[in-house]
Amino acid sequence: MSPYEVDYVYLETTTYCNLDCSFCNRRDVVKHAQHMSLENWIVVQEKIKDFPIREAKLMGLGEPFLHPQFSDICRIFKEYHPNANIIVATNAQYTPNENFFESLQYIGQLYVSIDGTHEIYELERAPSKWSKLLSFLDNLEKNIERIKGCDLVVNYVVTEKTYDKIEDLKKEIMDRYKYLSKLRLNIAQWWSEGETVAITFDSKIIKEVSRNKDLVMGKSPWDFSDCFWPSHGFYMNVNGDVKICCLNTNTTPIGNVFKDNIDDILNSKKRIAIQNANAINQPMDHCKACDYKSLSPVISKIRNYQEVAII
């Protein structure tokens, strides 16, 4: 077993959300929405302050900027981990306020989630409004000096309904808002223990997405021995439960930061067993249905797709 050194964390600070996206399992996992208090957030930072964290995603099953003290959340994290890069995702379905702009001075990358355009966007991210998204982006453009220093990236989830809207998105959003640095395509993930990917990626989808193959995120080929989670990171939800990774949001936690010693959690028999099993590509039930594995051949097909010439 390789040494366990945490340099990547995924920390959830709120489970409040203003949307109900088609590909999100929040509706099945979150029973009572809550914000993490600043007092509890400081407790978390005290427990992980000695970890050499290089990257932190401060998000989860909620919209981060709905937390009324999110700028303080980001500031406090940076005080404990000044060299860490903070990444946050937003659904952009609100009017940016002072909390939002204050947060950006601590955030290295902001993923603006946009899947499809117009009616498809509103369908996939109900009850979103395309007009509200444009208003959000216009607001940022008017406050361009306040967003400098933060890399703004469009995160696009490819589903059966959005796969053929990528070019439209590039024309209507990327070409219009030049401060958006790039577009990244994520093949839709929906995973929990015992489940598999529900979306079927047929040849039509593969062909269309391959037009932008260089924008597709994900490692391929990928096997369980490639997984960094059991040896380099962990996911913590808003109530302090620690889990192996960000995909298995409804599985049994391996501990709780408010109840257990963090070293005991990360050196638990379950985590070590998962790490050892993945290292030899013989995953335990906890990981068998992982999207990374089932989506790897899909990503390979997209990247290796070549049009067959008809003679």
N, C-alpha and C positions, 0 to 999 in steps of 0.2 A: 504494500500500500504506500502511495506517495504521501508526503507530508500535507497536512491540511492547513492552507494559508488563505484566509479570507481577504480578497482584494476586490470583490464585486458584491454589491448588496442591492436588493430590490425591496424597498421599504414603503409600505402602504400607510398613508396618513389620514385618509378619509374613504368612506364607502358611500358617501352621498354622490349621486349622479343625476344629471338632468336628461339623460337619454336612456334608451333601451335598445341597444344595437342588436341586430339579428344574430351576429356571430359571437356575442358575449354571454358567458354563463353567470353573470352577476345575479340575474333573477333567481337562479337556483341556489346560489351560495349566500347572498346577503339577505338576512332576515330582518335585521334592525340596523339601519344606517347610523354611522357615528363618525365623529371627528376624533383624532387623537389630541389630547391636551398637550400644551407646551410642557407641563410638568412631566408627563409620561415620556414625551419626546426627549427631554434632557436625560431621563433615566436610561433610555435606549442608547443615547450617545455616550454616556458614561460607561456603559457595558461594552461598547464596541470601539472605544477610543484608541485602543492600542493596535487595532487591525490596520494594515497598510492598504487602505481602500483607495483604489485608483478610479473606480467608476461606481456611481450610485444612481439608481433609477428611483426617484421619489414619486411613485405612482402605484396603482393597483386596480381595484375594481370600482373606483370612483373617479370623479373629475377633480384633480388636485386643486385647481384654483377655486373650487367651491369652499375649501377650507378657509375660514375668515382670517386665519393667521398664517397663511402659507408662506408669505414673505419671511416671517420669523422662523418658520420651519427650515427654510433654505439657509437663512443667515446662521442659525445655530449649527446646522450640519457643517457649514463651511468653517465655522470657528473651531470645530473639533477636527475637521479633515480638510485643511486648506488646499491640499494638492489634488483632491478628488474632483473628477468631472461629474457634475450633476446633469442628469437627463430627465426631462419631464415630458409627458404627452398631454395634449389638451384636445377637447372636441370643438373648441372655438364657438360654442353656442351661448355666448354671453357677451356683454359689453366690457372690454378691458377696463379695470379700475386701478386704483393706486396699489392695491395688494398685488395685482398682476405685474405692473411695471416695476415695482420694488423687487419682486422675486427675480426678475430677469437678470439683475446684476450679479446673481449668484449661480445662475443656470448656464451651463455650457452649451447644451443643445435642447431645443424645444421642438418636439414632434407635433405638428399640426395635423390632426387626423381628418383626411378627406377621402372618401371612398365613392367613386362615381361622380356624376354631376346631376344637378337639378332633381328630377323626380326620383331617380335611382338613389341618389345620395340621401334624400329625405326618407325613402323607404328603408334603406339599410340602417340608418341612424335615427329612427323615429324617436321622438317627434321633432327632429331637427328641421330647420328651414334654410334653404340655400341662400336666401336673402340675408339671413342673420350671419351666415358664414362670410359673405362678401362684406357686410358691415364691419365684422371683426377685422378682416384683412385690411379694409380701408382705414380703420382706426389705427392699426399698426403703422401703416404707411404715413399717416399724418403725424405719428409720433416716432419717426424713424430714428431720431437721435437717442431715444430711450431704449431702443431695441439693439443698438450697436453693441457688439461684444458677445451677443447670444446668437448662435447658429440656428436659424429657423429652417426646419426640414419638413416637407410634406410626407406623411406616412399614409400609404394607400393599401388597404386590405383587399386582396384579390379574391372575389367570390364568384359564384355562378352568375350573379347579377351585375357585377362591376367589371368583369374582365375585359369587356369591349368598350369601356369608357375611358381608358387610360389616355388615348390620344386627345379626347375632348378635354380632359383635365389639364393636360399639358398646354393646350391652346388657351383655355379659359382662365387658368390659374397661374401656371408657371410662367407663361409668356407675359402675363399682365402684372404680376407682383414680383418684380425683379429681386427684392430683398430675400425671397425664399431661395435658399442655396441649392437645394436638390430635391429630387423625388425618389423615394424608396418604396419598393413594392414588397409587401409581405403576403405570402400565400396564407390564406385563412387558416387559423388554428383554433380548434375547439377540443380540449382534452381534459379528461379527468380520469381517475383510476378506473380501469375496466372499460373505457370508451375508446373509440377510434374516430378518425376523421370522417365526418359525415358528408363532405363535399366530394363529388366525383369530377375529376379533371379529365374530360375527354379530349380528343385530338383537336377539336375546334378551339377549346380554351388554350391548350398548349401552344397551338399555332399563333393565336392572337397575342398572348403574353410574351411569346418569344421575340416579338418585334422590339421589346424593351428588355431583353434578357439581362443586359448589363445593370439594370436597376433592381433586379430580383435579389432579395436578401436571403441569407441562409447558406450553410455549408453543405456541399454535396460532392462526392458521396459522404455519408455520415453514418457512424455506428455508435453504439453506446459507449465505447471506449473514448470517443471524442467529446463526450459530455463533460463540461467544466464544472457544472453545478456541485456535484458531491465533493469536489476537492478545492474549489475556489470561491464559492459563494453560497448565499442562502436568501430565501424570501421570508419576509415578516409581514403579517397582516396587521390591521389597525388595532387589534386587541392584544398584540404581542406574540401570537402563535408563530413559531418558526417552522418553515417547511423546506424541503430540499430544493425546490425550484419554483419559478413563477407560473408554470403551466398547471401544476397540480394543486389548484387553489381550494379544492374541496376534499383533499385527502387528510388523513390524521396527522396532526403536527408532531414533530419530534421533541418539542419543548415549548416553553413560553418565557420570553425574556423578563417578564415581571414576576415570575414565580421560580425560575430556575437559574442556576449559574450558566452563563453563556458558554464557558468552556465545557461544562458537562453536557450541554445540548449538542455542541458541535463534535464532541468526542463520544457521542452515544453509540451503542451497539448497532442501532438501526442505520444511522448515517454511514458508519464504517462498512456495514454489510452491503449497502447500496453501492458505495464507492468501489468495493472489491468486486462485486458482481458485474458492474458496468465495465470495469477494467478488462475483463475477459469476455465481454460481449454476451454475457448470460444474465440479462436483467431480471431483477425480482419483480413480483406482481406490481409493485409500486411504480415501475417505469415501463412495463411492457407495451402499454398503449401510447407511448409518447409520440407526439406529432413530429418531432424532429426526425424520428426514424421513418414514419410512414410518409412524410412529405419529401424526404430525400430523393427518391426516384422521380417524383414529380418535378422537382427543381432540376434534376439532371436532364430530364426530357426537354424542359424549357430551354436550358442552356445549350443543349446539343441539337436542338431542332434545326433541320435543314429542309427547305422546300424541295420537293421532288419534281424535277423538270419533266414535262409531258412532251414526248417527241412525236 
